[in-house]
């Protein structure tokens, strides 16, 4: 209900105007209200009101009522309540979200994500993890180690052998670092980026992810085969005994027996056996490569593979359905959501901040900052703490603010803390500047802000009051019984309350008009009517 009320109220909200370009339509308590304010609200509502209600006089009266209510809301300091501030702050954060992205960069990421969805890469990697507490000291040593391993690979040593020997990825002991095929969003973004930007047969430079440092070798690249739905029958014994068992089942299939029934009876994957061997839909990278390859070789729905072996045992697979990759337009909403919620979404914000540092006049006090670098625990005199360590446009940020920011963060370097602090300051300045940069943002925010106030005002003055005033409600009913279908108030109470609220609002507005001085510029109003009549 609240959101609906706010939406209705917002139809009568006023936008600030450039006073020097407008004529004054009216004043309330000597405060001028301009033609452009009324025109914007009036024109916004034209498509939502009946022809009989489109008259200038009627809408001007509604407009004045809105202004009077808003004056009253601020007079009662409803904008200072905790609940109002919390809801307004929440909406403001939500509203500014689209402005905290670099739009061109977002498009680049979107196109990149789709390209990496329709194209798969197969890579093997070697991971050397590090202790986060000693990351800076360890990084040079780790990179040198990976460089030496890379040199061995380039000299002809087998990648899988070196992966088993050096990699900290536990699975490397089994797969020699082979990760199979994968596409967008399957790996952390730095890993994905390195894989797609490395040529087939080449080994990448060492690069960092949250898991440590890696090198990778690209084995192959191909068009995505989409997603698959299959059923399988599994014999877990990998010896000749398992082979005999799976061959026996395969013979029964060739005799025309039902795949589903044989899966229920013979498959040792009990999770899928009860469903006739059907597995959840999957695409590249979800299954072991040996299983995927057999599936990808099946071309027709219903086609059944010959028995094959993986590290889990002996399988027979039946293709149920192949789902090709959807078009860009079909996948766009999903890709946008995944970009927004993944670590690559932060890249767009970083790009925005980088651009803002060029847009705004940004400067730092190198001399003062160097003092902090030399001794972060130094007790700076009050004069230094008040001195600006950073400035953006005409706004200064004191050294004290930075010292507060780095307090209790001794595990991080001053350089990294300063970088984050500087980015935060630039972003916060930009957030406060949005109202100057984007009129649509400013207008929408103002509408919601005033809508919240008027909701709280109406709730206090009318809705709650009518619910609590049983005596007044009863008296109103007795005086207006002829308006209602029943003479029993209990049978029409909802209708009575609704009418009583309208009555209270009309009485209240009449009082507000007496308490406030309203003066309409009749000459300007006449021209306004003429303009709309034409």
N, C-alpha and C positions, 0 to 999 in steps of 0.2 A: 504494500500500500504506500509506504513511504516514498519509494522510487517513483511511483506513478504520480503522487502528489507533487513531487519536486519537478517532474517533467512538465506537468500542467502549469505549475507556477512559473517555470522558466520561460514559458511563452510570453510572459509579461515583463521579462527582465530588461534592464537598461544597459546599454554599452556607453562607456565614456566616449566623448566626441572631441573633435578639434573645434574648440569654441570659436576661434577666430573665423571659421568658415561657415558657421551656422547662425541662424536667427534664433533668438530666444523665444520659445513657444509659451513657456510659463515659468513662474518662480514659485517655490515653496519655501517659506521663511527666508526670503531674499536669496535663496540658492537658485541659480538659473538652470533650466532644463531646456535642451536645444531640440530643434526640429529633427535633426538626424537621429536622436535617441528614439523619439516616438516613431519615426518612419521605419526604422529597423525592426522594432517590435511589431508594428502594425503589418508590415509587408510579410514578416515571417509567419504571421497568423492567418493571412488571407485564405490560404488553401485549406485551413482547418476549421473555418467558421461558416455558418450559413449566410446566404446573401442578405437576409434580413438583419444580420448582426454585424455587417461590415461598415456601418455608418461611422464617420469620424468622431462624432460627438459621443457615441456610446463607448467606443474604444478609447477615447481620450479619458473618459471617466474611469474606466477600468485601469488605465495607465496611472492615473492620479491615485487611485486606491492602492495600487501596488507600491507606489512611491511613499505613501503615507505609512503603510505597514512596515516597509523597510526602515523608515526613520524611527518608528516605534521599537523595532527589534534592536536597533543599535542603542536606543535610549535605555532599554532594559538590559543592555550588555549581554545579550544572548550569544554574542560572538566570543565571549570569554569562557564559556562553559567547557569543561573537560571533554564531554562527549562530542560537542560540536568541533572542537579543535582536532580531536582524534579522527573523526570521520572526514573532515575536510583535508587533513594531511594525507590520509589514506587515498582519497580520490585524486589528490594532486599528484602523488607519486605514480598512480596508475595512468593518469592523463599524460604525464611527461615521458613515459616509457618510449613511445615511438620516436621522440625527438632525441633520444640518447643513443642513436645509431647513425652511422654514416651510410646514407641511402645508396650511394654509388657502390660502396664497398659491400653492402648487403647484397646487392644485385650480383656482384662478382662472386661472392660466397655461394649464392643460390645457384648460379650457373655452374660453378665448380662442383658443387655437391651433386647436381644432376648428371654432369659428365662422369663423375666418379661412381654414380649409381649404374649407369649403362655400360661402364667399362670396369672390369675387374683386374686386379694385379695379384700375382703370386710372388711372395717374398720369403726369404729366410733371414733370421737375425741372430745377432749375438748381443746379449745384454750384460753390462757390468753395473751393478747397483752401487749405491753409495750411502754413507751415513749422513743424514740431513744435518746433524750437528757439526759435521766436518766437511760439508759439501764443497766449500770454497777451496779448502786445502787439497781435497781428494780429486777435484775436477781435472787438474792438469795431469796428474798421475794416471787417471782413468783414460783420458783422451790419448795420452802417449801409448798406453797399452793397446787401445783399440787401433791406433795407427799402425802399430807393429803387427797386429793380427791381420789388418788389411793388406799390409805389404806381403805377408806370407801367402794370403789368398791370391794376390796378383802374381806372385811368383809360382803359383801352380798348386799350392796345398789345398786339399778338399775343405770346402766351407763347413760341411756337416761334421767332419772330424774335429775342426777347431771349435765349433759350437759346443760339441760334447765336452771338450776339454776346458773351455774358458767361460761359457755362458752361465750366468746366474739364473736364467730362466729354467726352472726344474724340468719342463717338458723337453728341453733340448737334449737331454740324455736319451730320450726315446725317438724324437723326430729330427734330431740334428739341426734344430732351429727352424725347420720348415713350418710355416704358418698356413700353408695352402693359399687358396684364392680368397680375396676379400674385396669389399667395395666401401663406399662412403659410410662413415659413422661406426664401422666395425672396430676400428682401432682409435686410440687417442689421436687427436688431430696432428701433432708434430710427426707421429709415426706414419700416419696416412700420407701426409704431405711429402715426407722423404721418399716413401715408396713410389708414389705417382710421379715424382720429379726425377727419379733415377732411371736410367736407360736399362733395357733388358740386358742381362749378363754383366752389368756393372755393379760395383760395391759403393755404397754411399759414404760420405764423410761421417765422422762421429757426430751424433746429434743427441739432444737431451729430451727426455720426457719425465713425467713424475715418477717413473719407475727407476730411472737411472740414465746411463748413456748407452747408445746402441750404434752398431753399424748393421746395414742390411744389404742383401744381394737380391736384385729383382730377377726372378726366374722366368716369368712370362707375364704378358698382358693380353687380355681378350675381351670381346664383347660379353656382357652379362647374359647368362642363360635364364635369368629370372628366378622365380621360386618354383618349388616342386612339392607335390603331395605324392607320397609313395607308401606302399606296404612292404614289409619284409618278414622273412622267416629266418631265425637265427639258431645255429648250433654252436654253443660256446666252446666246445672242445676243439682246439686248433690243430690237433693231431690227425692222423689218418682215420681215427674213430669218428671224429666230427665230419670229416670229408665223406665217409661212407653214409653217415646219417643224412647229410644234406643232399647227397646224390640220390638217395632213396626217395626223399620228398620231391626232388626235381623230376624223377621218373613218374611219380603219381600225378604231377602237374601236366606232364606230357600226355598222360592217359586221359586228361580232361577233368581231373578232380578240381574242386573249388579252392582257390588260393586262400580265401578267408577261412574256410573250414580247416584246411591243413595248417594254417598259422595258429589257429586256436588249439589244435591238437598237438603240434610238434614244436612250435617256436619256443625257444628258451628265453626270449625277451618277454617276460610275463606282463610287463606294463602295456605293451602293444598287442600281445597275443589275444587278449580278451576282446579287442576291437578288430579282429581279423588281421592283425599285423600292421594296421594303419599308424603311421608316425605323424607328428605335427608338421605342418608345412615349413619348409626350410629353403634357404638359398646358400650360395657359396660361403664357405667359412664356418658353417654350423656343424658339419659332419667331418669325419676324418677324410682326407683327400681320396683314399682308395675307395671309400664308399661313394663319395660324390661322383667320382669319375665313372663308376659303373652306372649310376643313375643318369648322368648326363649323356651317356651313350644310348639310352632308350629314347626312341623317336616318337612312338605312337602310344596313345593312352591304352592301357591294358597289356602292353608289351612286358614280357618277363625276362629277366637276366638269367644267364647261366650261373651256377654256383661260383662264388668268389670269396676270397679271404681278406679279412682286416685283422687288426690287433685284438678285436673283440671275439673273433671266431669266424665261422662260415655262414654266408648269407645267400639268400635269393631275394631279389627285389622286383616288385611290380610297379610300373608307372601308373598312377591314377590320373594326375593332371599336371600340366606345366603352365605356370602363370607368367607370361612375358612381362618385362618391365613396362610400367605405365608411361604415358606421355608426360611431357614436362608440365603441362597445365593440370593434369590429373594429380601429379605428385607435388605440385608447388606448395599447397597448404601444409602438407606433412613435412616437406623439406624445410619450410620456413619455421615451423614449430621446433623441429629438431635442431636447427641452427641456433634458435633463440635459447634453447635449454642446454645446449652442449657447450663445451669449452671454446668452440670457434665463435660463439656469439659474443664472447668477451673481446675478440679481435676487432669487431666492428666498433665497440666502445673505445678501444685503444686508438683506432684510426681517427675517431671523432676527436678525442683529446689531443692527438697529434696535430690535427688541423686547427683546433681551437688555439693552440699555442702559437700558431702562425697568425691567426685572425686577431687575437688580443695582444695588447702590449704587456708582455710578461718579462719580469726581471727579478734576479735574486741577488742578495747581498753576499757575494763570494767571500769577502773578508770575515764576516760574522759566521758564515756557515763553516769555514775552515777551522774556526776556533772550536766548534762543536766536534768536528771530525778529529781534531787533535786530542780533545778530552771531553767526552760526553758527560762526565760526572762533575765538571767544573761548575762551581757556584757563581753564575753570572750576576753581575751587579744589576740592580733594578733598571738602571738607565739602558743597559744593553737589552734586557728582556723586553722593554717597551719599543725598542728599535725594530723597524721593519726588516725582516729577513727575506721577504718575498712580496712582490706587488703584481697585481693584475689590473690593467687599466688604471683607475684612480684609487683602487682599494689596496690598502697595505695590510700585510699579515705579520704580526709581531713574532719575534724570536720565542717569546714565551709560549705561543701557540704551538710551535714546532717542538719545544722542549716537553710540553705536555703530551704531544703526540708520540714521542719516542720513549716516554717513561714506561718502564716494565717491559721493554722490548729489546733487551740487551743481546738476545740471541741473533738479532739481525744487524747488519752493517748500517752505518749512518748513510752510506750512499744509496742502499736499497730503500731505506726508510724515507730519505729525502725524495727519491723518485716517486714513491707512492703518495707522499704528502703533497708534492707539487701537482700531481695528477688530480688528487682529490680537490685541491683548492681551485684549479682551473675548471673542473667539472661543476663544483658548487656555484662558482660565479656564473657559469653558463646557465645552470638551472634557474638562478635568480634573474637572469637576463632574458629568459624565454618570453616573458610577457612583453618585452620590447621588440623581440625579433619576429614573433609569430602572432599576429592579431587573432587568428582562429583559436589558438591556445588560450590567449588572454580572455577572449570572449566566453569560451566554454567554461573556463575556470571560474570566471565571475558569475556566470549563470548558476553554476552548481553551488557556489559559495552563498549567493543570495537565496537560492532555493532552499538550502538547508536552514538558513535563518528563518525564512518565512514558514517553513514546516514547523519548526520549534515554536514560533510565535503563534500560529494557528492552533497548535496543540495546547499551548498554555491558555490562550485567551478564549478559545471557542470549543474545541473538541472535548478536552478534559472537563472544562467548566460545565458543558451541557450534560455530561454523564453524571456529574456529582450533584447537580442542582435538581433534585427530585421535586422540590416544591415549585420551583420556577417552571419545570416541564409540565407538571400537573396543571398549574394555573394557565399556561399557554394553551394546553389542550382544551380546558374548560371554555376558554374564550373563542376557540376556533374549531369547535366540534363539527360544525357544518362542512368543513373542508375534508373530513375523513369518512371512510366508508363505514366504520364501526363506532359506536358510542362507548365501546369498552377499550380503554387505552392499552390494556395488555395485548390486545389483538392487532394493534397498529402502532406499537411502540416504536419500531424502527423508523417508520414513516414520520411519526411525530418528532422524534429526535432530529431527523434530517431537516424538517421544517423549522424546528426550534433553533438549530444551529444557524440557518440562514437568517433568521430573525435577529439572533444575537450579533451576527456579523454586521448586518445592516445598522443596528443601533450603535455598535462600536465604531463603524466607519463614519457615521454621522457625528459622533463625538470627536473623532480624529480631525475631521474637517473643520470643526469649531475651534479646536486647539491649535491648528496650524494655519498660517496665513498663505492662502493660495491666490495667485493672480495670473489670469490667462491673457496673453497678448492677442486680442481679438483680430487685429489687422493681419497678423501672421497666420492665425487659425483660418481666416477667410481665404487667404492665398493657398493654404494647404488643402482646403476643401475643393477649391477650384482646380488644383493640380490633379487630385484624384478623380474628380468628376469628368475631366477631360480624358 
